[in-house]
Amino acid sequence: VMAVGMIVEPTQAEAILAAGQADAIAIARAVLDDPNWGHHARVVLGEDEALPVQYQRAQKGDWPGYAMAR
């Protein structure tokens, strides 16, 4: 079962999964608003803030998108 619609906060998505109300969460508008929603959700939920491995070699100023990925 997938939950979809009006799920905009990471804590809301986590609560739905933890309560067993769904097996998966579909995020649409929130990702359109913030393409890095998954990374930002990870930080909000208390996980490590490290960037994905493929971005770790980039330094501030190397590419314009660096600031948006943080």
C-alpha distances in whole Angstrom, upper triangle without the diagonal:
4,7,10,13,16,15,18,19,18,19,16,14,15,15,11,10,13,13,10,8,5,5,7,9,11,14,17,20,20,20,23,25,25,24,24,22,20,24,24,21,22,26,25,22,26,25,28,29,30,30,28,31,31,32,34,38,38,40,41,43,42,39,38,35,35,35,32,30,32
4,6,10,13,12,15,16,16,16,14,11,13,14,10,10,13,13,11,9,5,6,5,6,7,10,13,16,16,17,19,21,21,21,21,18,17,20,21,18,20,23,22,20,24,23,26,27,28,27,26,28,29,30,32,35,35,37,38,39,39,36,35,31,32,32,29,27,28
4,7,10,8,12,13,13,14,11,9,11,11,8,9,12,12,11,8,6,8,6,5,6,9,11,14,14,15,17,19,19,19,20,17,16,20,20,17,19,22,20,19,22,22,25,26,28,27,26,29,29,30,32,35,35,37,37,39,38,35,34,30,31,31,27,26,27
4,7,7,10,12,13,15,12,10,13,14,11,12,15,15,14,11,10,11,9,6,5,7,8,10,11,13,14,16,17,17,18,15,15,19,19,16,19,22,20,19,23,23,26,26,28,26,25,29,29,29,31,34,34,36,35,37,36,34,32,28,30,29,26,25,26
4,6,9,12,13,15,12,11,14,15,12,14,17,17,17,14,13,15,12,9,8,7,8,9,10,12,13,14,16,17,18,15,16,20,19,17,20,22,20,20,24,24,27,27,29,27,27,30,30,30,32,35,34,36,35,37,37,34,32,28,30,29,25,25,26
4,6,9,12,13,10,10,14,14,12,15,18,17,18,15,14,17,14,11,10,8,9,8,9,12,13,13,15,16,18,14,16,19,17,15,19,20,18,18,22,23,26,25,28,27,27,30,30,30,32,35,34,35,34,35,36,33,31,27,28,27,23,24,24
4,6,8,9,7,6,10,11,10,12,14,15,15,13,12,14,12,8,8,7,8,9,8,10,13,13,13,15,15,12,13,16,14,12,15,17,15,15,19,20,22,22,24,24,24,27,28,27,29,32,31,32,32,33,34,31,29,26,26,25,22,21,22
4,7,9,7,8,11,12,12,14,16,17,18,16,16,17,14,11,10,7,9,8,5,9,11,10,10,13,13,9,11,14,12,10,13,15,12,13,17,18,21,20,22,21,22,26,26,25,27,30,29,30,29,30,31,28,26,23,23,22,19,18,19
4,5,5,7,9,10,11,13,14,16,17,16,16,17,15,12,12,10,12,11,8,11,14,12,12,14,13,9,11,12,10,8,11,12,9,10,14,15,18,17,20,20,21,25,26,24,26,29,28,29,28,30,31,28,26,23,23,21,18,18,18
4,5,5,6,9,10,11,12,14,16,15,15,15,13,10,12,10,13,13,10,12,15,14,12,14,12,9,8,10,8,5,8,9,7,7,11,12,15,15,17,18,18,22,23,22,23,27,26,27,27,29,29,27,26,23,22,21,18,17,16
4,5,5,6,9,10,10,12,14,14,14,15,14,12,14,13,16,16,13,15,18,17,16,18,16,12,12,13,11,8,10,11,8,7,10,13,16,16,19,20,21,25,26,25,26,30,29,30,29,32,33,31,29,26,25,24,21,20,19
4,5,5,6,9,10,11,13,12,12,14,13,10,12,11,14,15,12,15,18,17,16,18,17,13,13,15,14,10,13,14,11,10,14,16,19,20,22,23,23,27,28,27,29,32,32,33,32,34,35,33,31,28,27,26,23,22,22
4,5,5,6,9,10,11,10,10,11,9,7,9,9,12,14,12,13,16,16,16,17,16,12,11,14,13,9,11,14,12,10,14,15,18,19,21,21,21,25,26,25,27,30,30,31,31,33,33,31,30,26,26,25,22,21,21
4,5,5,6,9,10,10,10,11,10,9,12,12,16,17,15,16,19,19,18,19,17,14,12,14,13,10,10,13,11,8,12,13,16,18,20,21,21,24,26,25,26,30,30,31,31,34,34,32,31,28,27,26,24,22,21
4,5,5,6,9,9,10,12,12,11,14,14,18,19,17,19,22,21,21,22,20,17,16,18,17,13,14,16,13,11,14,16,20,21,23,24,24,28,29,29,30,34,34,35,35,37,37,36,35,31,30,29,27,25,24
4,6,5,6,5,6,9,9,8,11,13,16,18,16,18,21,21,21,22,21,17,16,19,18,14,16,18,16,14,17,18,22,23,25,26,25,28,30,30,31,35,35,36,36,39,38,36,35,32,31,31,28,26,26
4,5,5,6,6,6,7,8,11,13,17,19,17,18,22,22,21,22,20,17,15,18,18,14,15,17,16,13,16,17,20,22,24,24,23,26,28,28,29,33,33,35,35,38,38,36,35,31,31,30,28,26,26
4,5,8,9,9,11,11,15,17,20,22,20,21,25,25,24,24,23,19,17,19,19,15,15,18,16,13,15,16,20,22,24,25,25,28,30,30,31,34,35,36,36,39,39,37,37,33,32,32,29,27,27
4,5,8,10,12,13,16,18,21,23,21,23,26,26,26,26,25,22,20,22,22,18,19,21,19,16,19,20,24,25,28,29,28,31,33,33,34,38,38,40,40,42,42,40,40,36,35,35,32,30,30
4,5,7,10,11,15,17,21,23,22,23,26,27,26,26,26,22,20,23,23,19,20,22,21,18,21,21,25,27,28,29,28,31,33,33,34,38,38,40,41,43,43,41,40,36,36,36,33,31,31
4,7,9,10,13,16,19,21,20,22,24,25,25,25,25,22,20,23,23,19,20,23,21,19,22,23,26,28,30,30,29,32,33,34,35,39,39,41,41,43,43,41,40,36,36,35,32,31,31
4,6,7,10,13,16,19,18,19,22,23,23,23,23,20,18,21,21,18,19,22,21,18,22,22,25,26,28,28,26,29,30,31,33,36,36,38,39,41,40,38,37,33,34,33,30,28,29
4,7,10,13,17,20,19,19,22,24,23,23,22,19,17,20,21,18,18,22,21,18,21,21,24,25,26,26,24,27,28,29,31,34,35,37,37,40,39,37,36,32,33,33,30,28,28
4,7,10,13,16,16,16,19,20,20,19,19,16,14,17,18,15,16,19,19,17,20,19,22,23,24,23,22,24,25,26,28,31,32,34,34,36,36,33,33,29,29,29,26,24,25
4,6,10,13,12,12,15,17,16,16,16,13,12,15,16,13,14,18,17,15,19,18,21,21,23,22,21,24,25,25,27,30,30,32,32,34,34,31,30,27,27,27,24,22,23
4,6,10,10,10,12,14,14,14,15,12,11,15,16,13,15,19,18,17,21,20,22,22,23,22,21,24,24,24,27,30,29,31,31,33,32,30,28,25,26,26,22,21,23
4,7,6,6,9,11,11,11,12,9,9,13,13,11,14,17,16,16,19,19,21,20,22,20,19,23,23,23,25,28,27,29,29,30,30,27,25,22,23,23,19,18,20
4,6,5,6,9,10,10,12,10,11,15,15,14,17,19,18,19,22,22,24,23,24,22,21,24,24,23,26,29,28,29,29,30,29,26,25,21,23,22,19,18,20
4,5,5,6,9,10,12,10,13,16,15,14,18,19,18,20,23,23,25,23,24,23,22,26,25,24,27,30,28,29,28,29,29,26,24,21,22,21,18,18,20
4,5,5,6,8,10,7,10,12,11,11,14,16,14,16,19,19,21,19,21,20,20,23,23,22,24,27,26,27,26,27,27,24,22,19,20,19,15,15,17
4,5,5,5,7,6,8,11,11,11,14,15,15,17,19,19,20,18,19,17,17,21,20,19,22,24,23,24,23,25,24,21,20,16,18,17,13,13,15
4,6,6,9,9,12,14,14,14,17,19,18,20,23,22,23,21,22,20,20,23,22,21,24,26,24,25,24,25,25,21,19,16,18,18,14,15,17
4,6,9,8,12,13,12,13,17,17,17,19,22,22,23,20,22,19,20,24,23,21,24,26,24,24,23,24,24,21,18,15,17,16,12,14,15
4,5,5,9,10,9,11,13,14,14,16,19,18,19,16,18,16,16,20,19,17,20,22,20,21,20,21,21,18,16,13,14,13,9,10,12
4,6,8,9,10,11,13,15,15,17,19,18,19,16,17,14,14,17,16,15,18,20,18,20,19,20,20,17,15,11,13,13,9,9,12
4,5,5,6,9,10,11,12,14,16,15,15,12,13,11,11,15,14,12,15,18,16,18,17,19,18,16,15,11,11,11,8,6,9
4,6,5,6,8,10,10,12,14,14,15,13,14,13,13,17,17,16,18,21,20,21,20,22,22,20,18,14,15,14,11,10,11
4,5,5,6,9,10,11,13,11,13,11,13,11,11,15,15,15,16,20,19,21,21,23,23,20,20,16,16,16,13,11,12
4,5,5,7,9,10,11,9,10,8,9,8,8,12,13,12,13,17,16,18,18,20,20,18,18,14,13,13,11,8,8
4,5,5,6,9,10,10,10,8,11,10,12,16,17,15,16,19,18,19,18,21,21,19,18,15,14,13,10,9,8
4,5,5,6,9,9,11,10,13,13,14,17,19,17,18,22,21,22,22,24,25,23,22,18,18,16,14,12,12
4,6,5,7,5,7,7,10,10,11,15,17,16,16,20,20,21,21,24,24,23,22,19,17,17,15,13,12
4,5,5,5,6,6,9,10,12,16,18,16,16,20,19,20,20,23,23,22,22,18,17,15,14,12,10
4,5,7,10,9,13,14,16,19,21,20,20,23,23,23,22,25,26,25,24,21,19,17,16,14,12
4,6,9,10,13,15,16,20,22,21,21,25,24,25,25,28,28,27,27,23,22,20,19,17,15
4,7,8,12,14,16,19,21,20,19,23,23,24,24,27,28,27,27,23,21,20,19,17,15
4,6,9,11,12,15,18,17,16,20,21,22,22,26,26,25,25,22,20,19,18,16,14
4,6,9,10,13,16,15,13,17,18,18,19,23,23,23,23,20,18,17,17,14,12
4,6,9,12,14,12,11,15,15,15,16,19,20,19,20,17,14,14,14,11,8
4,7,8,11,9,8,12,12,13,14,18,17,17,18,16,13,14,14,10,9
4,6,8,6,6,10,10,11,13,16,15,15,16,13,10,12,11,8,8
4,6,6,6,10,11,13,15,18,16,16,17,14,12,14,13,10,11
4,5,5,8,10,13,16,18,16,16,18,15,14,16,16,12,13
4,6,7,9,12,15,16,14,13,16,13,12,15,15,12,14
4,6,6,9,11,13,11,10,13,10,8,12,12,9,10
4,5,8,11,13,12,12,15,13,10,13,14,11,11
4,7,10,12,10,11,14,13,11,14,15,13,14
4,7,8,6,7,10,10,7,11,13,11,12
4,6,5,8,10,10,7,10,13,11,11
4,6,7,8,9,6,7,11,11,10
4,5,7,9,7,9,12,12,13
4,7,9,8,10,13,13,14
4,6,6,9,10,11,13
4,6,7,8,10,12
4,6,5,6,9
4,5,5,7
4,5,6
4,6
4
